[in-house]
Amino acid sequence: MSDRIRLKAFGMLAEKIGTDSLEIENPGSSEALKRQLLQQFPELQSLTFRMAVDRKLIQAETAISTGQEIALLPPFSGG
């Protein structure tokens, strides 16, 4: 079994990377994933976004396990 994760992007983030879902090699942590995404998709550098791991928002660097789903979420406001 390969060490891969599923990535879902929403809103303007999906527009910038050209798709709303990807399957990529697991970089091991949320910070490593962010660095990889900013390098692979430089258009993301001008955007603020948050990540969720298996539908839970993360606040700090988080380990990512094989098979987990990572969501890239654009800024949103309550209402």
Secondary structure, 3 states (H helix, E strand, C coil): CCCEEEEEECCHHHHHHCCCEEEEECCCEHHHHHHHHHHHCHHHHHCCCEEEECCEECCCCCECCCCCEEEEECCCCCC
